[in-house]
Amino acid sequence: MTKEKSLQGVEAEGADRCPECGSKDLVKRGNEIYCRKCGYVIE
Ligand SMILES: [Zn+2]
């Protein structure tokens, strides 16, 4: 499994910020990662 730095196209694993609002306040729950700020579910 290779991990590349990308400036865009971040999703699911490797995502450390919300694509919607840009917040880093993400919460992992089970297999889901969601933003606590806007509620956007990344995966
Ligand atoms: Zn958000």
mmCIF file of the protein (N, C-alpha, C, O) and its ligand, coordinates in Angstrom:
data_MODEL
# 
_entry.id   MODEL 
# 
loop_
_entity.id 
_entity.type 
_entity.pdbx_number_of_molecules 
1 polymer     1 
2 non-polymer 1 
# 
_entity_poly.entity_id                      1 
_entity_poly.type                           'polypeptide(L)' 
_entity_poly.nstd_linkage                   no 
_entity_poly.nstd_monomer                   no 
_entity_poly.pdbx_seq_one_letter_code       MTKEKSLQGVEAEGADRCPECGSKDLVKRGNEIYCRKCGYVIE 
_entity_poly.pdbx_seq_one_letter_code_can   MTKEKSLQGVEAEGADRCPECGSKDLVKRGNEIYCRKCGYVIE 
_entity_poly.pdbx_strand_id                 A 
# 
loop_
_entity_poly_seq.entity_id 
_entity_poly_seq.num 
_entity_poly_seq.mon_id 
_entity_poly_seq.hetero 
1 1  MET n 
1 2  THR n 
1 3  LYS n 
1 4  GLU n 
1 5  LYS n 
1 6  SER n 
1 7  LEU n 
1 8  GLN n 
1 9  GLY n 
1 10 VAL n 
1 11 GLU n 
1 12 ALA n 
1 13 GLU n 
1 14 GLY n 
1 15 ALA n 
1 16 ASP n 
1 17 ARG n 
1 18 CYS n 
1 19 PRO n 
1 20 GLU n 
1 21 CYS n 
1 22 GLY n 
1 23 SER n 
1 24 LYS n 
1 25 ASP n 
1 26 LEU n 
1 27 VAL n 
1 28 LYS n 
1 29 ARG n 
1 30 GLY n 
1 31 ASN n 
1 32 GLU n 
1 33 ILE n 
1 34 TYR n 
1 35 CYS n 
1 36 ARG n 
1 37 LYS n 
1 38 CYS n 
1 39 GLY n 
1 40 TYR n 
1 41 VAL n 
1 42 ILE n 
1 43 GLU n 
# 
loop_
_struct_asym.id 
_struct_asym.entity_id 
A 1 
B 2 
# 
loop_
_chem_comp.id 
_chem_comp.type 
_chem_comp.mon_nstd_flag 
ALA 'L-peptide linking' y 
ARG 'L-peptide linking' y 
ASN 'L-peptide linking' y 
ASP 'L-peptide linking' y 
CYS 'L-peptide linking' y 
GLN 'L-peptide linking' y 
GLU 'L-peptide linking' y 
GLY 'peptide linking'   y 
ILE 'L-peptide linking' y 
LEU 'L-peptide linking' y 
LYS 'L-peptide linking' y 
MET 'L-peptide linking' y 
PRO 'L-peptide linking' y 
SER 'L-peptide linking' y 
THR 'L-peptide linking' y 
TYR 'L-peptide linking' y 
VAL 'L-peptide linking' y 
ZN  non-polymer         . 
# 
_pdbx_entity_nonpoly.entity_id   2 
_pdbx_entity_nonpoly.name        ? 
_pdbx_entity_nonpoly.comp_id     ZN 
# 
_pdbx_nonpoly_scheme.asym_id         B 
_pdbx_nonpoly_scheme.entity_id       2 
_pdbx_nonpoly_scheme.mon_id          ZN 
_pdbx_nonpoly_scheme.ndb_seq_num     1 
_pdbx_nonpoly_scheme.pdb_seq_num     101 
_pdbx_nonpoly_scheme.auth_seq_num    101 
_pdbx_nonpoly_scheme.pdb_mon_id      ZN 
_pdbx_nonpoly_scheme.auth_mon_id     ZN 
_pdbx_nonpoly_scheme.pdb_strand_id   A 
_pdbx_nonpoly_scheme.pdb_ins_code    . 
# 
loop_
_atom_site.group_PDB 
_atom_site.id 
_atom_site.type_symbol 
_atom_site.label_atom_id 
_atom_site.label_alt_id 
_atom_site.label_comp_id 
_atom_site.label_asym_id 
_atom_site.label_entity_id 
_atom_site.label_seq_id 
_atom_site.pdbx_PDB_ins_code 
_atom_site.Cartn_x 
_atom_site.Cartn_y 
_atom_site.Cartn_z 
_atom_site.occupancy 
_atom_site.B_iso_or_equiv 
_atom_site.pdbx_formal_charge 
_atom_site.auth_seq_id 
_atom_site.auth_comp_id 
_atom_site.auth_asym_id 
_atom_site.auth_atom_id 
_atom_site.pdbx_PDB_model_num 
ATOM   1   N  N  . MET A 1 1  ? 0.848   -1.203 0.000  1.00 0.00 ? 1   MET A N  1 
ATOM   2   C  CA . MET A 1 1  ? 0.000   0.000  0.000  1.00 0.00 ? 1   MET A CA 1 
ATOM   3   C  C  . MET A 1 1  ? 0.878   1.246  0.000  1.00 0.00 ? 1   MET A C  1 
ATOM   4   O  O  . MET A 1 1  ? 1.628   1.497  0.944  1.00 0.00 ? 1   MET A O  1 
ATOM   5   N  N  . THR A 1 2  ? 0.774   1.990  -1.037 1.00 0.00 ? 2   THR A N  1 
ATOM   6   C  CA . THR A 1 2  ? 1.580   3.202  -1.120 1.00 0.00 ? 2   THR A CA 1 
ATOM   7   C  C  . THR A 1 2  ? 0.755   4.397  -0.677 1.00 0.00 ? 2   THR A C  1 
ATOM   8   O  O  . THR A 1 2  ? -0.457  4.457  -0.880 1.00 0.00 ? 2   THR A O  1 
ATOM   9   N  N  . LYS A 1 3  ? 1.427   5.311  -0.087 1.00 0.00 ? 3   LYS A N  1 
ATOM   10  C  CA . LYS A 1 3  ? 0.730   6.506  0.366  1.00 0.00 ? 3   LYS A CA 1 
ATOM   11  C  C  . LYS A 1 3  ? 1.423   7.721  -0.229 1.00 0.00 ? 3   LYS A C  1 
ATOM   12  O  O  . LYS A 1 3  ? 2.594   7.991  0.036  1.00 0.00 ? 3   LYS A O  1 
ATOM   13  N  N  . GLU A 1 4  ? 0.679   8.429  -1.024 1.00 0.00 ? 4   GLU A N  1 
ATOM   14  C  CA . GLU A 1 4  ? 1.245   9.604  -1.651 1.00 0.00 ? 4   GLU A CA 1 
ATOM   15  C  C  . GLU A 1 4  ? 0.610   10.864 -1.095 1.00 0.00 ? 4   GLU A C  1 
ATOM   16  O  O  . GLU A 1 4  ? -0.560  10.897 -0.711 1.00 0.00 ? 4   GLU A O  1 
ATOM   17  N  N  . LYS A 1 5  ? 1.414   11.870 -1.071 1.00 0.00 ? 5   LYS A N  1 
ATOM   18  C  CA . LYS A 1 5  ? 0.865   13.164 -0.688 1.00 0.00 ? 5   LYS A CA 1 
ATOM   19  C  C  . LYS A 1 5  ? 0.131   13.755 -1.883 1.00 0.00 ? 5   LYS A C  1 
ATOM   20  O  O  . LYS A 1 5  ? 0.673   13.848 -2.985 1.00 0.00 ? 5   LYS A O  1 
ATOM   21  N  N  . SER A 1 6  ? -1.077  14.139 -1.647 1.00 0.00 ? 6   SER A N  1 
ATOM   22  C  CA . SER A 1 6  ? -1.828  14.771 -2.722 1.00 0.00 ? 6   SER A CA 1 
ATOM   23  C  C  . SER A 1 6  ? -2.488  16.032 -2.201 1.00 0.00 ? 6   SER A C  1 
ATOM   24  O  O  . SER A 1 6  ? -2.913  16.101 -1.048 1.00 0.00 ? 6   SER A O  1 
ATOM   25  N  N  . LEU A 1 7  ? -2.565  17.006 -3.050 1.00 0.00 ? 7   LEU A N  1 
ATOM   26  C  CA . LEU A 1 7  ? -3.144  18.275 -2.642 1.00 0.00 ? 7   LEU A CA 1 
ATOM   27  C  C  . LEU A 1 7  ? -4.644  18.278 -2.832 1.00 0.00 ? 7   LEU A C  1 
ATOM   28  O  O  . LEU A 1 7  ? -5.343  19.165 -2.342 1.00 0.00 ? 7   LEU A O  1 
ATOM   29  N  N  . GLN A 1 8  ? -5.132  17.289 -3.538 1.00 0.00 ? 8   GLN A N  1 
ATOM   30  C  CA . GLN A 1 8  ? -6.576  17.211 -3.739 1.00 0.00 ? 8   GLN A CA 1 
ATOM   31  C  C  . GLN A 1 8  ? -6.989  15.758 -3.883 1.00 0.00 ? 8   GLN A C  1 
ATOM   32  O  O  . GLN A 1 8  ? -6.150  14.863 -3.985 1.00 0.00 ? 8   GLN A O  1 
ATOM   33  N  N  . GLY A 1 9  ? -8.276  15.541 -3.890 1.00 0.00 ? 9   GLY A N  1 
ATOM   34  C  CA . GLY A 1 9  ? -8.770  14.177 -4.018 1.00 0.00 ? 9   GLY A CA 1 
ATOM   35  C  C  . GLY A 1 9  ? -8.626  13.382 -2.730 1.00 0.00 ? 9   GLY A C  1 
ATOM   36  O  O  . GLY A 1 9  ? -8.559  12.153 -2.749 1.00 0.00 ? 9   GLY A O  1 
ATOM   37  N  N  . VAL A 1 10 ? -8.580  14.087 -1.626 1.00 0.00 ? 10  VAL A N  1 
ATOM   38  C  CA . VAL A 1 10 ? -8.475  13.391 -0.356 1.00 0.00 ? 10  VAL A CA 1 
ATOM   39  C  C  . VAL A 1 10 ? -9.822  12.807 0.038  1.00 0.00 ? 10  VAL A C  1 
ATOM   40  O  O  . VAL A 1 10 ? -10.836 13.505 0.025  1.00 0.00 ? 10  VAL A O  1 
ATOM   41  N  N  . GLU A 1 11 ? -9.831  11.562 0.377  1.00 0.00 ? 11  GLU A N  1 
ATOM   42  C  CA . GLU A 1 11 ? -11.079 10.953 0.816  1.00 0.00 ? 11  GLU A CA 1 
ATOM   43  C  C  . GLU A 1 11 ? -10.808 9.719  1.662  1.00 0.00 ? 11  GLU A C  1 
ATOM   44  O  O  . GLU A 1 11 ? -9.745  9.105  1.568  1.00 0.00 ? 11  GLU A O  1 
ATOM   45  N  N  . ALA A 1 12 ? -11.755 9.376  2.467  1.00 0.00 ? 12  ALA A N  1 
ATOM   46  C  CA . ALA A 1 12 ? -11.668 8.192  3.315  1.00 0.00 ? 12  ALA A CA 1 
ATOM   47  C  C  . ALA A 1 12 ? -10.359 8.160  4.091  1.00 0.00 ? 12  ALA A C  1 
ATOM   48  O  O  . ALA A 1 12 ? -10.037 9.111  4.803  1.00 0.00 ? 12  ALA A O  1 
ATOM   49  N  N  . GLU A 1 13 ? -9.612  7.086  3.961  1.00 0.00 ? 13  GLU A N  1 
ATOM   50  C  CA . GLU A 1 13 ? -8.372  6.974  4.697  1.00 0.00 ? 13  GLU A CA 1 
ATOM   51  C  C  . GLU A 1 13 ? -7.390  8.034  4.218  1.00 0.00 ? 13  GLU A C  1 
ATOM   52  O  O  . GLU A 1 13 ? -7.279  8.302  3.022  1.00 0.00 ? 13  GLU A O  1 
ATOM   53  N  N  . GLY A 1 14 ? -6.707  8.611  5.133  1.00 0.00 ? 14  GLY A N  1 
ATOM   54  C  CA . GLY A 1 14 ? -5.757  9.642  4.759  1.00 0.00 ? 14  GLY A CA 1 
ATOM   55  C  C  . GLY A 1 14 ? -6.354  11.027 4.832  1.00 0.00 ? 14  GLY A C  1 
ATOM   56  O  O  . GLY A 1 14 ? -5.646  12.034 4.820  1.00 0.00 ? 14  GLY A O  1 
ATOM   57  N  N  . ALA A 1 15 ? -7.676  11.057 4.909  1.00 0.00 ? 15  ALA A N  1 
ATOM   58  C  CA . ALA A 1 15 ? -8.310  12.362 5.012  1.00 0.00 ? 15  ALA A CA 1 
ATOM   59  C  C  . ALA A 1 15 ? -8.095  12.910 6.413  1.00 0.00 ? 15  ALA A C  1 
ATOM   60  O  O  . ALA A 1 15 ? -8.405  12.246 7.402  1.00 0.00 ? 15  ALA A O  1 
ATOM   61  N  N  . ASP A 1 16 ? -7.578  14.087 6.492  1.00 0.00 ? 16  ASP A N  1 
ATOM   62  C  CA . ASP A 1 16 ? -7.373  14.659 7.814  1.00 0.00 ? 16  ASP A CA 1 
ATOM   63  C  C  . ASP A 1 16 ? -8.095  15.992 7.954  1.00 0.00 ? 16  ASP A C  1 
ATOM   64  O  O  . ASP A 1 16 ? -7.957  16.706 8.947  1.00 0.00 ? 16  ASP A O  1 
ATOM   65  N  N  . ARG A 1 17 ? -8.858  16.292 6.933  1.00 0.00 ? 17  ARG A N  1 
ATOM   66  C  CA . ARG A 1 17 ? -9.667  17.495 7.042  1.00 0.00 ? 17  ARG A CA 1 
ATOM   67  C  C  . ARG A 1 17 ? -10.935 17.365 6.216  1.00 0.00 ? 17  ARG A C  1 
ATOM   68  O  O  . ARG A 1 17 ? -11.010 16.594 5.259  1.00 0.00 ? 17  ARG A O  1 
ATOM   69  N  N  . CYS A 1 18 ? -11.910 18.134 6.615  1.00 0.00 ? 18  CYS A N  1 
ATOM   70  C  CA . CYS A 1 18 ? -13.199 18.045 5.952  1.00 0.00 ? 18  CYS A CA 1 
ATOM   71  C  C  . CYS A 1 18 ? -13.154 18.716 4.577  1.00 0.00 ? 18  CYS A C  1 
ATOM   72  O  O  . CYS A 1 18 ? -12.745 19.872 4.463  1.00 0.00 ? 18  CYS A O  1 
ATOM   73  N  N  . PRO A 1 19 ? -13.572 17.996 3.536  1.00 0.00 ? 19  PRO A N  1 
ATOM   74  C  CA . PRO A 1 19 ? -13.595 18.570 2.185  1.00 0.00 ? 19  PRO A CA 1 
ATOM   75  C  C  . PRO A 1 19 ? -14.666 19.636 2.040  1.00 0.00 ? 19  PRO A C  1 
ATOM   76  O  O  . PRO A 1 19 ? -14.633 20.439 1.107  1.00 0.00 ? 19  PRO A O  1 
ATOM   77  N  N  . GLU A 1 20 ? -15.594 19.641 2.945  1.00 0.00 ? 20  GLU A N  1 
ATOM   78  C  CA . GLU A 1 20 ? -16.690 20.611 2.872  1.00 0.00 ? 20  GLU A CA 1 
ATOM   79  C  C  . GLU A 1 20 ? -16.311 21.951 3.482  1.00 0.00 ? 20  GLU A C  1 
ATOM   80  O  O  . GLU A 1 20 ? -16.437 22.997 2.846  1.00 0.00 ? 20  GLU A O  1 
ATOM   81  N  N  . CYS A 1 21 ? -15.848 21.904 4.713  1.00 0.00 ? 21  CYS A N  1 
ATOM   82  C  CA . CYS A 1 21 ? -15.582 23.160 5.413  1.00 0.00 ? 21  CYS A CA 1 
ATOM   83  C  C  . CYS A 1 21 ? -14.106 23.351 5.742  1.00 0.00 ? 21  CYS A C  1 
ATOM   84  O  O  . CYS A 1 21 ? -13.696 24.422 6.190  1.00 0.00 ? 21  CYS A O  1 
ATOM   85  N  N  . GLY A 1 22 ? -13.304 22.300 5.516  1.00 0.00 ? 22  GLY A N  1 
ATOM   86  C  CA . GLY A 1 22 ? -11.872 22.440 5.744  1.00 0.00 ? 22  GLY A CA 1 
ATOM   87  C  C  . GLY A 1 22 ? -11.453 22.267 7.189  1.00 0.00 ? 22  GLY A C  1 
ATOM   88  O  O  . GLY A 1 22 ? -10.284 22.441 7.534  1.00 0.00 ? 22  GLY A O  1 
ATOM   89  N  N  . SER A 1 23 ? -12.396 21.928 8.015  1.00 0.00 ? 23  SER A N  1 
ATOM   90  C  CA . SER A 1 23 ? -12.089 21.742 9.426  1.00 0.00 ? 23  SER A CA 1 
ATOM   91  C  C  . SER A 1 23 ? -11.296 20.458 9.655  1.00 0.00 ? 23  SER A C  1 
ATOM   92  O  O  . SER A 1 23 ? -11.495 19.464 8.957  1.00 0.00 ? 23  SER A O  1 
ATOM   93  N  N  . LYS A 1 24 ? -10.411 20.487 10.623 1.00 0.00 ? 24  LYS A N  1 
ATOM   94  C  CA . LYS A 1 24 ? -9.672  19.275 10.966 1.00 0.00 ? 24  LYS A CA 1 
ATOM   95  C  C  . LYS A 1 24 ? -10.320 18.549 12.133 1.00 0.00 ? 24  LYS A C  1 
ATOM   96  O  O  . LYS A 1 24 ? -9.786  17.567 12.649 1.00 0.00 ? 24  LYS A O  1 
ATOM   97  N  N  . ASP A 1 25 ? -11.460 19.041 12.531 1.00 0.00 ? 25  ASP A N  1 
ATOM   98  C  CA . ASP A 1 25 ? -12.142 18.445 13.670 1.00 0.00 ? 25  ASP A CA 1 
ATOM   99  C  C  . ASP A 1 25 ? -12.957 17.242 13.222 1.00 0.00 ? 25  ASP A C  1 
ATOM   100 O  O  . ASP A 1 25 ? -14.187 17.268 13.230 1.00 0.00 ? 25  ASP A O  1 
ATOM   101 N  N  . LEU A 1 26 ? -12.256 16.196 12.833 1.00 0.00 ? 26  LEU A N  1 
ATOM   102 C  CA . LEU A 1 26 ? -12.913 14.995 12.340 1.00 0.00 ? 26  LEU A CA 1 
ATOM   103 C  C  . LEU A 1 26 ? -13.011 13.951 13.437 1.00 0.00 ? 26  LEU A C  1 
ATOM   104 O  O  . LEU A 1 26 ? -12.129 13.822 14.287 1.00 0.00 ? 26  LEU A O  1 
ATOM   105 N  N  . VAL A 1 27 ? -14.094 13.219 13.394 1.00 0.00 ? 27  VAL A N  1 
ATOM   106 C  CA . VAL A 1 27 ? -14.315 12.177 14.385 1.00 0.00 ? 27  VAL A CA 1 
ATOM   107 C  C  . VAL A 1 27 ? -14.478 10.843 13.676 1.00 0.00 ? 27  VAL A C  1 
ATOM   108 O  O  . VAL A 1 27 ? -15.214 10.731 12.696 1.00 0.00 ? 27  VAL A O  1 
ATOM   109 N  N  . LYS A 1 28 ? -13.791 9.848  14.178 1.00 0.00 ? 28  LYS A N  1 
ATOM   110 C  CA . LYS A 1 28 ? -13.900 8.517  13.601 1.00 0.00 ? 28  LYS A CA 1 
ATOM   111 C  C  . LYS A 1 28 ? -14.830 7.679  14.460 1.00 0.00 ? 28  LYS A C  1 
ATOM   112 O  O  . LYS A 1 28 ? -14.667 7.576  15.676 1.00 0.00 ? 28  LYS A O  1 
ATOM   113 N  N  . ARG A 1 29 ? -15.806 7.086  13.795 1.00 0.00 ? 29  ARG A N  1 
ATOM   114 C  CA . ARG A 1 29 ? -16.744 6.241  14.510 1.00 0.00 ? 29  ARG A CA 1 
ATOM   115 C  C  . ARG A 1 29 ? -16.966 4.985  13.698 1.00 0.00 ? 29  ARG A C  1 
ATOM   116 O  O  . ARG A 1 29 ? -17.644 5.000  12.671 1.00 0.00 ? 29  ARG A O  1 
ATOM   117 N  N  . GLY A 1 30 ? -16.383 3.897  14.174 1.00 0.00 ? 30  GLY A N  1 
ATOM   118 C  CA . GLY A 1 30 ? -16.457 2.663  13.396 1.00 0.00 ? 30  GLY A CA 1 
ATOM   119 C  C  . GLY A 1 30 ? -15.683 2.847  12.101 1.00 0.00 ? 30  GLY A C  1 
ATOM   120 O  O  . GLY A 1 30 ? -14.499 3.182  12.124 1.00 0.00 ? 30  GLY A O  1 
ATOM   121 N  N  . ASN A 1 31 ? -16.343 2.630  10.981 1.00 0.00 ? 31  ASN A N  1 
ATOM   122 C  CA . ASN A 1 31 ? -15.702 2.810  9.686  1.00 0.00 ? 31  ASN A CA 1 
ATOM   123 C  C  . ASN A 1 31 ? -16.008 4.183  9.099  1.00 0.00 ? 31  ASN A C  1 
ATOM   124 O  O  . ASN A 1 31 ? -15.632 4.491  7.968  1.00 0.00 ? 31  ASN A O  1 
ATOM   125 N  N  . GLU A 1 32 ? -16.689 4.987  9.880  1.00 0.00 ? 32  GLU A N  1 
ATOM   126 C  CA . GLU A 1 32 ? -17.082 6.294  9.382  1.00 0.00 ? 32  GLU A CA 1 
ATOM   127 C  C  . GLU A 1 32 ? -16.186 7.386  9.943  1.00 0.00 ? 32  GLU A C  1 
ATOM   128 O  O  . GLU A 1 32 ? -15.750 7.348  11.093 1.00 0.00 ? 32  GLU A O  1 
ATOM   129 N  N  . ILE A 1 33 ? -15.937 8.343  9.091  1.00 0.00 ? 33  ILE A N  1 
ATOM   130 C  CA . ILE A 1 33 ? -15.249 9.544  9.558  1.00 0.00 ? 33  ILE A CA 1 
ATOM   131 C  C  . ILE A 1 33 ? -16.150 10.718 9.224  1.00 0.00 ? 33  ILE A C  1 
ATOM   132 O  O  . ILE A 1 33 ? -16.534 10.911 8.070  1.00 0.00 ? 33  ILE A O  1 
ATOM   133 N  N  . TYR A 1 34 ? -16.474 11.477 10.209 1.00 0.00 ? 34  TYR A N  1 
ATOM   134 C  CA . TYR A 1 34 ? -17.336 12.613 9.931  1.00 0.00 ? 34  TYR A CA 1 
ATOM   135 C  C  . TYR A 1 34 ? -16.820 13.875 10.602 1.00 0.00 ? 34  TYR A C  1 
ATOM   136 O  O  . TYR A 1 34 ? -16.055 13.847 11.566 1.00 0.00 ? 34  TYR A O  1 
ATOM   137 N  N  . CYS A 1 35 ? -17.280 14.978 10.039 1.00 0.00 ? 35  CYS A N  1 
ATOM   138 C  CA . CYS A 1 35 ? -16.851 16.274 10.522 1.00 0.00 ? 35  CYS A CA 1 
ATOM   139 C  C  . CYS A 1 35 ? -17.757 16.716 11.665 1.00 0.00 ? 35  CYS A C  1 
ATOM   140 O  O  . CYS A 1 35 ? -18.984 16.702 11.559 1.00 0.00 ? 35  CYS A O  1 
ATOM   141 N  N  . ARG A 1 36 ? -17.124 17.103 12.741 1.00 0.00 ? 36  ARG A N  1 
ATOM   142 C  CA . ARG A 1 36 ? -17.924 17.547 13.877 1.00 0.00 ? 36  ARG A CA 1 
ATOM   143 C  C  . ARG A 1 36 ? -18.426 18.963 13.691 1.00 0.00 ? 36  ARG A C  1 
ATOM   144 O  O  . ARG A 1 36 ? -19.350 19.415 14.367 1.00 0.00 ? 36  ARG A O  1 
ATOM   145 N  N  . LYS A 1 37 ? -17.805 19.633 12.776 1.00 0.00 ? 37  LYS A N  1 
ATOM   146 C  CA . LYS A 1 37 ? -18.177 21.032 12.576 1.00 0.00 ? 37  LYS A CA 1 
ATOM   147 C  C  . LYS A 1 37 ? -19.425 21.187 11.706 1.00 0.00 ? 37  LYS A C  1 
ATOM   148 O  O  . LYS A 1 37 ? -20.354 21.918 12.049 1.00 0.00 ? 37  LYS A O  1 
ATOM   149 N  N  . CYS A 1 38 ? -19.422 20.478 10.570 1.00 0.00 ? 38  CYS A N  1 
ATOM   150 C  CA . CYS A 1 38 ? -20.565 20.626 9.665  1.00 0.00 ? 38  CYS A CA 1 
ATOM   151 C  C  . CYS A 1 38 ? -21.354 19.328 9.505  1.00 0.00 ? 38  CYS A C  1 
ATOM   152 O  O  . CYS A 1 38 ? -22.429 19.318 8.906  1.00 0.00 ? 38  CYS A O  1 
ATOM   153 N  N  . GLY A 1 39 ? -20.812 18.234 10.045 1.00 0.00 ? 39  GLY A N  1 
ATOM   154 C  CA . GLY A 1 39 ? -21.545 16.987 10.007 1.00 0.00 ? 39  GLY A CA 1 
ATOM   155 C  C  . GLY A 1 39 ? -21.357 16.191 8.731  1.00 0.00 ? 39  GLY A C  1 
ATOM   156 O  O  . GLY A 1 39 ? -22.009 15.168 8.525  1.00 0.00 ? 39  GLY A O  1 
ATOM   157 N  N  . TYR A 1 40 ? -20.465 16.663 7.875  1.00 0.00 ? 40  TYR A N  1 
ATOM   158 C  CA . TYR A 1 40 ? -20.204 15.960 6.626  1.00 0.00 ? 40  TYR A CA 1 
ATOM   159 C  C  . TYR A 1 40 ? -19.567 14.593 6.881  1.00 0.00 ? 40  TYR A C  1 
ATOM   160 O  O  . TYR A 1 40 ? -18.568 14.484 7.592  1.00 0.00 ? 40  TYR A O  1 
ATOM   161 N  N  . VAL A 1 41 ? -20.158 13.558 6.291  1.00 0.00 ? 41  VAL A N  1 
ATOM   162 C  CA . VAL A 1 41 ? -19.616 12.213 6.460  1.00 0.00 ? 41  VAL A CA 1 
ATOM   163 C  C  . VAL A 1 41 ? -18.683 11.894 5.299  1.00 0.00 ? 41  VAL A C  1 
ATOM   164 O  O  . VAL A 1 41 ? -19.100 11.860 4.141  1.00 0.00 ? 41  VAL A O  1 
ATOM   165 N  N  . ILE A 1 42 ? -17.431 11.662 5.622  1.00 0.00 ? 42  ILE A N  1 
ATOM   166 C  CA . ILE A 1 42 ? -16.435 11.413 4.572  1.00 0.00 ? 42  ILE A CA 1 
ATOM   167 C  C  . ILE A 1 42 ? -16.520 9.970  4.101  1.00 0.00 ? 42  ILE A C  1 
ATOM   168 O  O  . ILE A 1 42 ? -16.448 9.709  2.900  1.00 0.00 ? 42  ILE A O  1 
ATOM   169 N  N  . GLU A 1 43 ? -16.672 9.031  5.022  1.00 0.00 ? 43  GLU A N  1 
ATOM   170 C  CA . GLU A 1 43 ? -16.798 7.634  4.627  1.00 0.00 ? 43  GLU A CA 1 
ATOM   171 C  C  . GLU A 1 43 ? -17.577 6.871  5.678  1.00 0.00 ? 43  GLU A C  1 
ATOM   172 O  O  . GLU A 1 43 ? -17.794 5.668  5.532  1.00 0.00 ? 43  GLU A O  1 
HETATM 173 ZN ZN . ZN  B 2 .  ? -16.920 20.014 7.814  1.00 0.00 2 101 ZN  A ZN 1 
# 
